[in-house]
Amino acid sequence: MKAKKYCILAVAIILICVGGCKGKKMDKVKSTDVTLEQLNELFGQGSQATSLQRQEAFKKYKGKRVQWKGVLKSASYYGGELRASFDHRLEPTEQEKQWSRMSKYKQECYTQIEVGVQFPASQKDKLLGIQKGSFVTYQGQLNEHTGLYERPWELTDGRIVSIEP
């Protein structure tokens, strides 16, 4: 009878452990197909949302992996972190187009956004092989929307996907 209780207890422990392991697999970072243009519409300078609304909306995207293509602006190792910055030239939002039409300076209308990415040390050799000004497809985890117009997005756990000279 004692052996039967221990056997049942052992099975219960195994089931709990297996269930716990499955839960951890489900906690993996999920990716999203959201583009930088879509995020600019929601969070950019031309957005009609208030700061509070943008903060609340960002919760939907925080922690998701994205894949974008930008121009390498800089790469450095600073403060114990491997970081790179990528420039993106986006189509203007409707609000930005209106501002451009109303402006006395009839300039070409586009939005320039810089994205900061923190990379793990394993990506150092790849970053060393990229020339400034090269087009790079990269992935990263959305970590922060700074609210700053010049550099509104910060990604962590970056990965280089492909490089075009």
BELCOR-V32070 format. One record per backbone hydrogen bond with DSSP energy under -0.5 kcal/mol. CO is the residue of the C=O (numbers start at 1). NH is the residue of the N-H. E is the energy in kcal/mol with one decimal. If there is no record, write none. Layout:
CO_NH_E ; CO_NH_E
This chain:
1_5_-1.8 ; 2_6_-2.2 ; 3_7_-2.1 ; 4_8_-2.4 ; 5_9_-2.6 ; 6_10_-2.6 ; 7_11_-2.3 ; 8_12_-2.4 ; 9_13_-2.4 ; 10_14_-2.3 ; 11_15_-2.5 ; 12_16_-2.3 ; 13_17_-2.5 ; 14_18_-2.8 ; 15_19_-2.6 ; 16_20_-2.4 ; 17_21_-2.3 ; 18_22_-2.3 ; 19_23_-1.9 ; 20_24_-1.6 ; 21_25_-1.8 ; 22_26_-1.8 ; 23_27_-0.9 ; 24_27_-0.5 ; 25_28_-1.4 ; 30_65_-2.0 ; 35_39_-2.0 ; 36_40_-2.3 ; 37_41_-1.9 ; 38_42_-1.7 ; 39_43_-3.2 ; 40_44_-2.4 ; 44_47_-1.8 ; 50_54_-2.4 ; 51_55_-2.4 ; 52_56_-2.0 ; 53_57_-2.4 ; 54_58_-2.2 ; 55_59_-0.7 ; 56_59_-0.7 ; 57_60_-1.4 ; 58_61_-1.5 ; 58_62_-2.4 ; 61_64_-2.3 ; 64_142_-3.3 ; 65_32_-2.6 ; 66_140_-1.8 ; 68_138_-2.8 ; 70_72_-0.5 ; 70_136_-3.3 ; 71_87_-2.9 ; 72_133_-2.5 ; 74_85_-2.5 ; 76_78_-0.5 ; 76_83_-3.1 ; 78_81_-1.6 ; 81_78_-2.5 ; 81_83_-0.7 ; 82_119_-3.4 ; 83_76_-2.9 ; 84_117_-3.0 ; 85_73_-3.2 ; 85_74_-1.3 ; 86_115_-2.8 ; 87_71_-2.6 ; 88_90_-0.7 ; 88_113_-2.9 ; 90_111_-2.4 ; 93_97_-2.1 ; 94_98_-2.1 ; 95_99_-2.3 ; 96_100_-2.2 ; 97_101_-2.2 ; 98_102_-2.0 ; 99_103_-1.3 ; 104_106_-1.0 ; 105_107_-2.3 ; 108_110_-0.6 ; 111_90_-3.5 ; 111_113_-0.6 ; 113_88_-2.6 ; 114_153_-0.8 ; 115_86_-2.4 ; 116_155_-2.9 ; 117_84_-2.3 ; 118_158_-2.7 ; 119_82_-0.7 ; 120_123_-2.2 ; 121_124_-1.8 ; 123_127_-2.3 ; 124_128_-2.5 ; 125_129_-1.1 ; 127_130_-1.4 ; 131_134_-2.0 ; 134_72_-2.6 ; 135_164_-3.3 ; 136_70_-2.4 ; 136_138_-0.6 ; 137_161_-2.9 ; 137_162_-1.7 ; 138_68_-2.1 ; 139_159_-2.1 ; 140_66_-2.9 ; 140_142_-0.5 ; 141_156_-2.2 ; 142_63_-3.6 ; 144_146_-0.6 ; 144_154_-2.2 ; 150_114_-1.2 ; 152_146_-1.8 ; 152_147_-0.5 ; 153_116_-2.4 ; 154_143_-2.5 ; 154_144_-1.9 ; 155_118_-2.3 ; 156_141_-3.1 ; 158_120_-0.7 ; 159_139_-2.7 ; 162_137_-2.5 ; 164_135_-1.9
